[in-house]
């Protein structure tokens, strides 16, 4: 009992630990009750609680590194966990809608506007360039890319960046409709688009990830870990002879890495590093990046409409972020709310998968410029 009382007193002397435990509880609540990215927020929330106990054994024990620190050094410091997660993500993605409408690649590129906008803002308000780039990449709505870039650039804000990246991904159904409605009219949101379904050959589906990897290697070789692992996962899916490996990547691999990633990133959620004004600024700037990505895609679609006879529903542009397939579903729901007969899901899905490619290439280009 005396030891328990001493422990409580010790916690009371450092209220920041209690605040972080509350934050950990909130993350778990959002994952369990609201079902916001539960595979990551639940382990991250529990990990946040564990690392904020005084002399926590998960960080160090008897002068040796604890289990969380060992996993962090093995999986995060080496970027191994986010890269392995990319294999699973690639195995989940069907690039068919994009191959049927290659022009949708433009929306994936346009929807990265928020990244560069936020980098400029972050530098102006005083962040150094490496941290500014790490913050801006939150706008990609791609957790593994955010972790990879932030870790490669040795950002001080790894914990805040991961919390922001995955939280905003989970909040796509709330954030995107607000951003889209702010820059579109009801008439624009009711524009119907003709979907011309075409056959995509198996050969094309197999060649696509190979060609994208080669092109990325020529443009930004430093992006090859990101693009290569993503496209390898997609090749497992499309080659037709590795179905068992494809299913393993989509299920067991993603589940295991998500658990380890959520737990180990909490090493960066210690109260002394997290409860700072600049951390709150990072989270706020991440929201700016995310919103401006959506807005940039919409405005690009509206610009194209000035020169097109067959108009594009501008909401398609917002689907160019990397939150797949959530963003395309949100866009379709918004279209149906405005016009129950409006079906733009396939266009949105094509833009959405192009955003997955664009986000990793954008991350690679930024790394190439800085390293």
C-alpha positions as CSV (number, residue, x, y, z in Angstrom):
1,X,0.0,0.0,0.0
2,X,2.8,2.4,0.9
3,X,4.4,1.8,-2.5
4,X,1.1,2.5,-4.2
5,X,0.7,5.7,-2.3
6,X,4.2,6.8,-3.2
7,X,3.5,6.0,-6.9
8,X,0.3,8.2,-6.8
9,X,2.3,11.0,-5.1
10,X,5.0,10.7,-7.7
11,X,2.4,11.0,-10.5
12,X,0.9,14.1,-8.8
13,X,4.3,15.8,-8.8
14,X,4.4,15.5,-12.6
15,X,0.9,16.4,-13.9
16,X,2.1,16.2,-17.5
17,X,2.2,12.4,-17.1
18,X,-1.4,12.4,-16.1
19,X,-2.4,14.7,-19.1
20,X,-0.7,12.3,-21.5
21,X,-2.4,9.3,-20.0
22,X,-5.7,11.1,-20.5
23,X,-4.7,11.7,-24.1
24,X,-3.9,8.0,-24.4
25,X,-7.4,7.2,-23.1
26,X,-8.9,9.6,-25.6
27,X,-7.1,7.9,-28.4
28,X,-8.4,4.5,-27.2
29,X,-11.9,5.9,-26.9
30,X,-11.8,7.3,-30.5
31,X,-10.6,3.9,-31.7
32,X,-13.0,1.7,-29.8
33,X,-16.2,3.8,-29.5
34,X,-16.0,5.9,-32.6
35,X,-14.1,3.3,-34.7
36,X,-11.6,5.9,-35.9
37,X,-8.5,4.0,-37.2
38,X,-8.8,1.5,-34.3
39,X,-6.0,-0.7,-35.5
40,X,-3.6,2.2,-34.8
41,X,-5.3,4.5,-32.3
42,X,-6.0,1.7,-29.8
43,X,-2.4,0.4,-29.5
44,X,-1.1,4.0,-29.7
45,X,-3.4,5.1,-26.9
46,X,-2.3,2.2,-24.6
47,X,1.3,2.8,-25.5
48,X,1.0,6.4,-24.6
49,X,-0.3,5.4,-21.1
50,X,2.5,2.9,-20.6
51,X,5.4,5.2,-21.6
52,X,4.3,8.0,-19.2
53,X,4.6,6.0,-16.0
54,X,7.7,7.1,-14.0
55,X,10.7,4.8,-14.7
56,X,8.5,2.8,-17.1
57,X,9.9,-0.6,-17.8
58,X,8.6,-0.5,-21.4
59,X,11.3,2.1,-22.2
60,X,14.2,0.8,-20.1
61,X,14.8,-1.9,-17.5
62,X,17.9,-2.5,-15.4
63,X,20.0,-0.1,-17.6
64,X,18.9,-2.0,-20.8
65,X,16.5,-0.8,-23.4
66,X,12.9,-1.9,-22.7
67,X,10.7,-3.6,-25.3
68,X,9.2,-0.5,-26.7
69,X,12.6,1.1,-27.2
70,X,13.9,-2.1,-28.8
71,X,11.0,-2.2,-31.2
72,X,11.3,1.5,-32.0
73,X,15.0,1.2,-32.8
74,X,14.3,-1.9,-34.9
75,X,11.1,-0.8,-36.8
76,X,10.9,2.9,-36.7
77,X,14.4,4.2,-36.7
78,X,15.2,1.9,-39.7
79,X,11.8,2.8,-41.3
80,X,11.1,-0.9,-41.6
81,X,7.6,-0.9,-40.1
82,X,6.1,1.8,-42.4
83,X,7.7,0.2,-45.4
84,X,6.3,-3.3,-44.6
85,X,2.9,-1.6,-44.1
86,X,3.2,-0.3,-47.7
87,X,3.4,-3.8,-49.0
88,X,0.0,-4.5,-47.4
89,X,-1.5,-1.3,-48.7
90,X,-0.2,-2.0,-52.2
91,X,-1.8,-5.4,-52.1
92,X,-5.2,-3.8,-51.1
93,X,-5.3,-1.3,-54.0
94,X,-7.0,-1.9,-57.3
95,X,-5.5,0.5,-59.9
96,X,-8.1,-0.6,-62.4
97,X,-10.2,2.7,-62.2
98,X,-7.1,4.7,-62.7
99,X,-5.9,2.7,-65.7
100,X,-9.3,3.1,-67.3
101,X,-9.1,6.9,-66.8
102,X,-5.4,7.8,-66.7
103,X,-6.2,11.6,-66.7
104,X,-7.2,11.1,-63.1
105,X,-3.5,11.0,-62.2
106,X,-3.6,14.8,-62.5
107,X,-5.9,15.0,-59.5
108,X,-3.5,13.0,-57.4
109,X,-0.8,15.5,-58.2
110,X,-3.0,18.5,-57.6
111,X,-4.2,17.3,-54.2
112,X,-0.7,17.5,-52.9
113,X,-0.9,21.3,-52.9
114,X,-1.6,21.5,-49.2
115,X,1.8,19.8,-48.5
116,X,3.8,22.6,-50.2
117,X,1.5,25.4,-48.9
118,X,2.0,24.2,-45.3
119,X,5.7,23.8,-45.7
120,X,5.9,27.5,-46.6
121,X,3.7,28.5,-43.7
122,X,5.7,26.4,-41.3
123,X,9.0,28.0,-42.4
124,X,7.5,31.5,-42.2
125,X,6.4,31.0,-38.6
126,X,9.8,29.6,-37.5
127,X,10.1,25.9,-38.0
128,X,13.3,24.7,-39.6
129,X,13.0,23.2,-43.1
130,X,13.3,19.6,-42.1
131,X,10.5,19.9,-39.5
132,X,8.4,22.0,-41.9
133,X,8.6,19.3,-44.5
134,X,7.7,16.6,-41.9
135,X,4.7,18.7,-40.9
136,X,3.6,19.4,-44.4
137,X,3.6,15.7,-45.4
138,X,0.7,15.2,-42.9
139,X,-1.5,16.7,-45.7
140,X,-0.8,13.6,-47.8
141,X,-3.3,11.7,-45.5
142,X,-0.8,8.8,-45.6
143,X,0.4,7.7,-42.2
144,X,3.3,5.5,-43.3
145,X,4.6,8.2,-45.6
146,X,4.4,10.7,-42.8
147,X,6.3,8.5,-40.5
148,X,9.0,7.6,-43.1
149,X,9.6,11.3,-44.0
150,X,9.6,12.5,-40.4
151,X,12.0,9.8,-39.3
152,X,14.3,10.2,-42.3
153,X,14.5,14.0,-41.6
154,X,15.0,13.3,-37.9
155,X,12.0,15.5,-36.9
156,X,11.5,16.3,-33.2
157,X,7.7,16.0,-33.7
158,X,7.3,12.3,-34.7
159,X,4.6,11.6,-32.1
160,X,2.6,14.7,-32.9
161,X,2.9,14.0,-36.7
162,X,1.7,10.4,-36.3
163,X,-1.2,11.4,-34.1
164,X,-2.2,14.2,-36.6
165,X,-1.8,12.0,-39.7
166,X,-3.9,9.1,-38.5
167,X,-6.4,11.3,-36.7
168,X,-7.1,13.4,-39.8
169,X,-7.3,10.3,-41.9
170,X,-10.0,9.0,-39.5
171,X,-11.8,12.3,-39.7
172,X,-12.0,12.4,-43.5
173,X,-15.9,12.0,-43.4
174,X,-16.1,15.1,-41.2
175,X,-13.3,17.4,-42.5
176,X,-13.6,16.8,-46.3
177,X,-17.3,17.7,-46.7
178,X,-16.7,21.0,-44.9
179,X,-13.7,21.9,-47.0
180,X,-15.4,20.9,-50.3
181,X,-18.6,22.8,-49.6
182,X,-16.6,25.9,-48.8
183,X,-15.2,26.1,-52.3
184,X,-18.0,24.6,-54.5
185,X,-21.6,25.5,-55.3
186,X,-24.6,23.2,-55.2
187,X,-24.7,23.2,-59.0
188,X,-21.0,22.1,-59.2
189,X,-21.6,19.3,-56.7
190,X,-24.5,17.9,-58.8
191,X,-22.5,17.6,-62.0
192,X,-22.9,14.2,-63.5
193,X,-20.0,12.4,-65.1
194,X,-20.2,9.6,-67.7
195,X,-18.3,6.5,-66.7
196,X,-17.0,4.6,-69.7
197,X,-16.1,1.2,-68.4
198,X,-13.4,-0.5,-70.3
199,X,-11.4,-3.7,-70.0
200,X,-8.0,-3.4,-68.4
201,X,-5.8,-6.3,-69.5
202,X,-4.0,-8.4,-66.9
203,X,-0.8,-7.5,-68.7
204,X,-1.4,-3.8,-68.1
205,X,-2.1,-4.4,-64.4
206,X,1.1,-6.3,-64.0
207,X,3.2,-3.8,-66.0
208,X,1.8,-0.8,-64.1
209,X,3.5,-1.2,-60.8
210,X,6.8,-2.1,-62.5
211,X,6.6,1.0,-64.8
212,X,5.7,3.3,-61.9
213,X,8.7,2.0,-59.9
214,X,11.1,2.6,-62.7
215,X,9.7,6.1,-63.4
216,X,9.9,7.0,-59.7
217,X,13.5,5.7,-59.6
218,X,14.4,7.9,-62.5
219,X,12.7,11.0,-61.0
220,X,13.5,10.6,-57.3
221,X,15.7,7.6,-56.5
222,X,15.3,8.3,-52.7
223,X,11.6,7.6,-53.1
224,X,12.2,4.0,-54.2
225,X,11.7,2.5,-50.7
226,X,8.3,4.0,-50.5
227,X,7.2,3.5,-54.1
228,X,9.0,0.1,-54.5
229,X,7.4,-1.5,-51.4
230,X,3.9,-0.1,-52.4
231,X,4.2,-1.4,-55.9
232,X,5.6,-4.7,-54.8
233,X,2.5,-5.2,-52.8
234,X,0.3,-4.4,-55.8
235,X,2.3,-6.8,-58.0
236,X,1.6,-9.5,-55.5
237,X,-2.1,-8.8,-56.0
238,X,-2.1,-8.5,-59.8
239,X,0.4,-11.1,-61.0
240,X,-2.1,-13.9,-60.5
241,X,0.3,-16.5,-59.1
242,X,0.8,-15.2,-55.6
243,X,-2.7,-15.0,-54.2
244,X,-1.8,-16.5,-50.9
245,X,1.0,-14.0,-50.4
246,X,-1.3,-11.2,-51.5
247,X,-3.9,-12.2,-48.9
248,X,-1.2,-12.5,-46.2
249,X,0.0,-9.0,-47.0
250,X,-3.5,-7.6,-46.9
251,X,-4.4,-9.2,-43.6
252,X,-1.8,-10.8,-41.3
253,X,1.1,-8.4,-42.3
254,X,-1.0,-5.2,-42.1
255,X,-2.5,-6.3,-38.8
256,X,0.8,-7.3,-37.1
257,X,2.6,-4.2,-38.3
258,X,-0.2,-1.9,-37.3
259,X,-0.1,-3.2,-33.8
260,X,3.7,-2.8,-33.6
261,X,3.6,0.6,-35.2
262,X,0.9,1.9,-32.9
263,X,2.7,0.6,-29.8
264,X,6.2,1.7,-30.7
265,X,5.5,5.2,-32.0
266,X,4.3,5.9,-28.4
267,X,8.0,6.2,-27.5
268,X,7.6,9.7,-28.9
269,X,4.5,10.4,-26.8
270,X,6.3,11.1,-23.5
271,X,5.0,14.1,-21.8
272,X,8.2,16.1,-21.8
273,X,8.4,15.9,-25.6
274,X,4.7,16.2,-26.4
275,X,3.1,18.8,-24.1
276,X,4.6,21.8,-25.8
277,X,3.2,24.8,-27.6
278,X,5.1,23.9,-30.8
279,X,3.5,20.4,-30.7
280,X,0.0,22.0,-30.7
281,X,1.2,24.1,-33.7
282,X,2.3,21.0,-35.5
283,X,-1.2,19.4,-35.1
284,X,-2.8,22.6,-36.2
285,X,-0.6,22.9,-39.3
286,X,-1.3,19.3,-40.1
287,X,-5.0,20.2,-40.3
288,X,-4.2,23.1,-42.6
289,X,-2.2,20.8,-44.8
290,X,-5.0,18.3,-45.0
291,X,-7.7,20.9,-45.7
292,X,-5.6,22.6,-48.4
293,X,-4.9,19.3,-50.1
294,X,-8.7,18.8,-50.5
295,X,-9.2,22.4,-51.6
296,X,-6.3,22.3,-54.0
297,X,-7.7,19.3,-55.8
298,X,-11.2,20.9,-56.0
299,X,-9.8,24.2,-57.4
300,X,-7.7,22.3,-60.0
301,X,-10.9,20.5,-61.2
302,X,-12.7,23.8,-61.4
303,X,-9.8,25.2,-63.4
304,X,-10.0,22.3,-65.9
305,X,-13.7,22.9,-66.3
306,X,-12.9,26.3,-67.8
307,X,-11.5,24.5,-70.8
308,X,-13.6,21.3,-71.0
309,X,-16.9,20.9,-72.8
310,X,-17.7,17.8,-70.7
311,X,-17.5,19.1,-67.1
312,X,-15.9,17.4,-64.2
313,X,-17.5,17.2,-60.8
314,X,-15.0,19.3,-58.8
315,X,-15.5,17.0,-55.8
316,X,-13.4,14.4,-57.7
317,X,-10.4,16.6,-57.1
318,X,-10.7,16.3,-53.3
319,X,-10.5,12.5,-53.7
320,X,-6.9,12.9,-54.9
321,X,-5.6,12.5,-51.3
322,X,-4.1,9.3,-50.1
323,X,-6.9,8.2,-47.7
324,X,-8.0,5.2,-49.7
325,X,-10.8,4.2,-50.0
326,X,-12.4,6.4,-47.4
327,X,-12.1,9.7,-49.4
328,X,-13.8,8.2,-52.6
329,X,-16.7,6.9,-50.5
330,X,-17.1,10.3,-48.9
331,X,-17.2,12.0,-52.3
332,X,-19.8,9.5,-53.5
333,X,-22.0,10.1,-50.4
334,X,-21.8,13.9,-50.9
335,X,-22.8,13.4,-54.6
336,X,-25.7,11.2,-53.6
337,X,-26.9,13.7,-51.0
338,X,-27.1,16.4,-53.6
339,X,-28.5,14.1,-56.3
340,X,-29.5,10.5,-55.5
341,X,-29.0,9.5,-59.1
342,X,-25.4,10.8,-59.4
343,X,-22.8,8.0,-59.4
344,X,-19.2,9.2,-59.5
345,X,-17.6,6.6,-57.3
346,X,-15.4,5.1,-60.0
347,X,-14.0,8.5,-60.9
348,X,-13.4,9.3,-57.3
349,X,-11.7,5.9,-56.7
350,X,-9.4,6.5,-59.7
351,X,-8.4,9.9,-58.2
352,X,-8.1,8.3,-54.8
353,X,-5.6,5.6,-55.9
354,X,-3.6,8.2,-57.9
355,X,-3.3,10.1,-54.6
356,X,-1.7,7.1,-53.1
357,X,1.0,7.2,-55.8
358,X,1.3,11.0,-55.7
359,X,1.8,11.1,-52.0
360,X,4.7,8.7,-51.9
361,X,6.3,10.4,-54.9
362,X,5.9,13.8,-53.3
363,X,7.4,12.5,-50.1
364,X,10.3,11.1,-52.1
365,X,10.9,14.3,-54.0
366,X,11.0,16.3,-50.8
367,X,13.5,13.9,-49.3
368,X,15.6,14.1,-52.5
369,X,15.7,17.9,-52.2
370,X,16.7,17.8,-48.6
371,X,19.1,14.9,-48.5
